[in-house]
Amino acid sequence: SRALRAEFPPFAVLQHRFRGLEGLADTGEEGVPCRSVLTDRPFKFPIVRPIAENVDTRARLYYRPMMKLTYFDFPGRAEAIRDALRIGGVTFIDHRVSHAEFRALRDSGALPFDSLPVLELADGTVVGQSNTILRYVGGITGLTPTATGEALRVDALLDSAEDFGGRVSSSIRTPDATLRTALREELVSLWLPHWCRLLERSLAVDGQGWLVGSTLTIADLKGVHWFDKLTNGSLTGIPTDLLVPFPALGAWREHTHRERAARIRT
């Protein structure tokens, strides 16, 4: 792409003038390997459409309308999705809303399940449910394994995170302080240690330092953000040293954060 940029300087100019203009390729087929005009980083477009062609046909310029991810202005159930998109080099609109704006969206019927996050695709399709969105994003960014067995294990881990995360969410949503205390005590004594043991078991399957396989996946991203929430001190009754009895899981968390920081494209 550096050579093309040098030979066809208008491409670099157009990159700045048209929002979402990202790559050069010689075909419009789905999943075309491309390189960013500005960063020279390789990635794949899930959808690419020709919008201009050089007169000598040696290169074509492609435009992909940006996706729009809508969620609150905190990590929650959207941060793993944001991470995956950034790691994959996918340009998207990171639309962060207030609770008042969320209620307005919900009341308007714009949210498929009356909840956030939602992802709006280039064709206008709006998709809800965080795991569904994360699976899609994992597929277009290479953060879901291609091997069927490994991909299924990733899916299972995403669902298990929702199973255990639902118990945490119940303790957050209840307005009854006595019930909240009881739910947190049950989490600390039973459910969270059980989940930690299951995740350490998953780490041991491949022995590569990741929940599945030998590289970072969307399961690692989702899991690490859950543990960040659990141990940041914001949930009364849940100790910040939750992972101390689980050294393999603690090492995985540190490893995941290092890899995430190294690969996110800002």
N, C-alpha and C positions, 0 to 999 in steps of 0.2 A: 504493500500500500504506500510505502514511502516513495517508491519509484513512480507509481501512478500519480501521487500527489505532486511530485516534482514535475512530471511531464504534463499533467493536466491541472494547473493551479486553480482553475475555476471550481473544481470539486471541493477543494479545501474552503473556498469562499462560500459555496453553497451550503457546506456543512454548518456554517455559522448562521446562515440566513433562514434555513428551514428546520424547524423543530422536529427532532426525530430522525434526521438524515444521518445514517450511521455507517453504511458499508459499501464496499465495492465487490461485485461478483460478475460472473459471466453467464448466469442463468437465473431464472426466476422461480426455480423449483423450491418446494418447501424444504427447510432444513439445510439450506445452502451454507457451506462454510464461508465465512466472511472475515474481514479484518476491519477494525475501527479505523476510520480515516485519520482521526486525531491522535489515537493512542497506539496504533499498530498492534492491538491485542486481538488474538483470534477468538471468534465466537460463532454461534449459529443463530440465524434468524428463524423463528418459528414460521413467520410469514414474510415474504419479501415481494415487493411490487416494483416494476420498472417505472421510473418517472422521467428519465432523460437518457439519451444515448449519445455518446461522442460520435462526431461525424465519421470517423474512420472505423467505428464499431469495435475498437480494441478494448473498450471498457464500458460498462453500463453503471448508472447510478441507481441505487434502490432506496425506496422509502418504506419504512414500516411504522404505521401509526402506533403511538405509545399506549400501553396499558395503563389503567388507573387503579391504584390500590387505595381503598378508603378504610381508615381506622382512626382510633383515638390517638392523641399525641403522647403515647407511652408505649413500651414494648408489647406487653400482653401477647395476644394470639397472632399478631401481625409481624413481630420482629424477625422470626425465622423466615417468613416470606420475603421481607425486605432484604434480609441478608442474602438469601438465595439469588434474588434478582441482581443484586449488586455484585455478588461473586461471579455470576454468569455474564456480567457486562450488559445486562438488559436495561435499556432506558425505560423508565416508567414514571408516572405521576404519583408521588407520595402524598396523597390527600389526607390531611389530618384534621379531624373535626372535633368540636366541643360536644359535650353531652346534650346541650340544647339543639345543636345542629343534627346530632344523631336522632333525637326524638322527632325532629321535623322530617327527616328522611324516612324514618319508620312509619310515621303517620301518613306520609304521602304514598306509601305502598311501593317505594323504590327499592326496598331491601327484600330479597327473595325469602329470607327466613326471619325478618324483623330483627336482624342482628348484624354485627360487624365482626370480622372484616368482610368486605366484598371486593371482587376484582372485576373491573369492566374491561372487556376485550376490545380489540380494534374494531370489530364489527358491531359493537354496541351491546353484546351479550353481557349480562351482569350475573356473576356467579358468587354464591355464598358458601359458608362453611370453611373454616380455616384449613382443615386437613385436605379437603378437595382442592383448594387453591394451592396449597403447598405441594401436593402431588403433581399438579399440572406444571408448576414452576420448576420443580425438581426435574421433570422430564425435559423441559426446554433448555435447562442450564447444565445438564450433565451431572446433577447432584442426586439423581436416582440411579441405582445400579442397572446395568443392562441385562445382567444374568437374572433369570426369572426367580430363582430361589432367593437371591439376595434382595431383589425388589420386593418380594412378598414379605420378607423379614422387616424391611423398612416400613412397609405398610402396617404391619402388626405393631411395631413400636410406636408409630404415630397414633394408632388407636388406643394403645395402652396408656399413652401420655394423656389422652382425653379422659380415659376411665379414671385414672388417679387424679388428674387435674380437676375433674368434676367434683370430687370430694373436697378439694381445696376451695373451689369456687363456692360450694355450698356454705362453707364456713365464713366466706367473705360476704355473701349476700344476705345471710340471716340477720334480722334486726334485733334478735333476742340475744343479749350478752351472755346469759347463762348457757344457752344452747351453743353459742359460738365457742365458748370455753370448752364445753364437752366435746364438740366436733374436733377442735384442735388437739385436745388430749388424745383422742382416738387416732388422729392422723400421726401424731408423734410416736405413740406406743405401738401402733399396728400397721397402718397403711403405708406410710412413707418408708419405714425400714423394709417392708415387703417389696415395694417397688425398687428400692435401691439394690436389694439382693437380686431381683430379676434382671436389672440392668447390668450388674456385675457378671451375671451368668451370660448375658448376651456378649459382653466384652470378651469373655473367655472363649467364645465359639471360634473366632478367627485369630485372636491373640495379636491383633495388629494395632491396638490402641483406639479402635473405632467401634461403634455399636454394631456396625455391619461392614464386612469386607475390609479392605486395606486403604480406604480413603474416606474423606469427609462426605457425609450424606445429609439429606434433609432431616433424617432422624437425629443426628448429632445436633443440628442447629435447633430443632424444636426442644430436645431434651435439655440442652445447656441453658436455654432461656427460662425453662421451667425452674431449674435449680437456682438460677439467678434470682428469680422472684421469691422462691422459698427461703433463701438464705440472706436476703438483703435487710432483714430486720423489720420489715413493714408488716409482717403477720405476727401479731402478738401470740405468744405461746409456742411458736415454732423456732427452735434454736438456730442461730446462724452457723453453728458448727455441726450441722446435720450430717455432713459427709465425712466427718472425722472417723467414724467406725467403718467407713467404706473407702479404703485408700485407693483401690483401683478406679473407683468412680471419681474420686477427687483428682487423680492424675489425668483421667479422661477429660474432665471439665477444663483443667488448665491447658491441656493439649488442644482441645477444641477452640478455646478462646484465642490461643496463639495462631492457629491456622486460619481462623475466621478473620483476625486482624490483618494477617498477611495477604489474604486473598480478596478482601472487599475493595471494590473500586469506587472511590468517592468522586 
